Amino acid sequence: MNEADALELLRSAIWTIIVGCGPAVAAAMIVGLVVALFQALTQVQESTLTFVPKIVAVFVVLAVGGPFMGAQIYAFAEHVYARIEKGF
């Protein structure tokens, strides 16, 4: 394995992480912005109000997008194992 192979494997791993966790992080960010806007408009400063909707949104996205995320991780694992089998 040379430096180019290692960098390609690292780039592929980082991209898999971004694509795999992106939907859940995006859902949490959007729900967080909506709750923050709601709190700013109504001046309700309840600290638990920020956590519960985010948790629910992330669980829903994980339930719906779980097969997609799992497929991405599985494809990356197959790619790595194929490279190991070929000897890089």
C-alpha positions in Angstrom: 0.0 0.0 0.0 1.4 3.3 -1.0 0.5 6.8 0.1 -2.0 7.3 -2.7 -3.9 4.2 -1.7 -4.0 5.2 1.9 -5.3 8.7 1.0 -7.9 7.2 -1.3 -9.1 4.9 1.5 -9.2 7.8 4.0 -11.1 10.0 1.6 -13.6 7.2 1.0 -14.0 6.6 4.7 -14.6 10.3 5.4 -17.1 10.5 2.6 -18.9 7.5 3.9 -19.1 9.1 7.4 -20.5 12.3 5.9 -23.1 10.5 3.7 -24.0 8.1 6.5 -24.6 10.6 9.3 -25.7 13.5 7.1 -29.4 13.0 7.2 -29.6 12.7 11.0 -27.4 15.7 11.5 -29.4 17.7 9.0 -32.7 16.8 10.7 -31.3 17.7 14.1 -30.1 21.0 12.7 -33.4 21.9 11.0 -35.5 21.0 14.1 -33.1 22.9 16.3 -33.4 26.0 14.1 -37.2 25.7 14.2 -37.3 25.3 17.9 -34.9 28.2 18.4 -37.1 30.4 16.2 -40.2 29.3 18.1 -38.5 30.1 21.5 -37.3 33.5 20.2 -40.8 34.4 18.9 -42.7 33.2 22.0 -40.1 34.0 24.6 -40.5 30.5 26.1 -37.1 29.6 27.5 -37.7 26.0 28.5 -34.4 24.1 28.3 -35.9 20.7 27.7 -37.9 22.0 24.8 -34.8 21.9 22.6 -33.8 18.3 23.3 -37.0 16.3 22.9 -37.9 17.4 19.3 -34.4 16.8 18.2 -34.2 13.4 19.6 -37.5 12.4 18.1 -36.5 13.8 14.7 -33.2 12.0 14.7 -34.9 8.7 15.7 -37.4 9.1 12.9 -34.7 9.9 10.3 -32.7 6.9 11.6 -35.7 4.6 11.3 -36.6 5.9 7.8 -33.0 6.3 6.4 -31.5 3.3 8.3 -31.4 1.1 5.2 -29.7 3.8 3.2 -27.1 4.5 5.9 -26.5 0.8 6.3 -26.0 0.3 2.6 -23.4 3.0 2.5 -21.4 1.5 5.3 -21.8 -2.0 3.8 -20.5 -0.8 0.4 -17.5 0.9 2.1 -16.8 -2.3 4.0 -17.0 -4.4 0.8 -14.7 -1.9 -0.9 -12.1 -2.2 1.9 -12.3 -6.0 2.1 -11.9 -6.2 -1.7 -8.8 -4.0 -1.5 -7.4 -6.2 1.3 -8.1 -9.4 -0.7 -6.3 -8.0 -3.8 -3.4 -6.9 -1.6 -4.1 -3.2 -2.2 
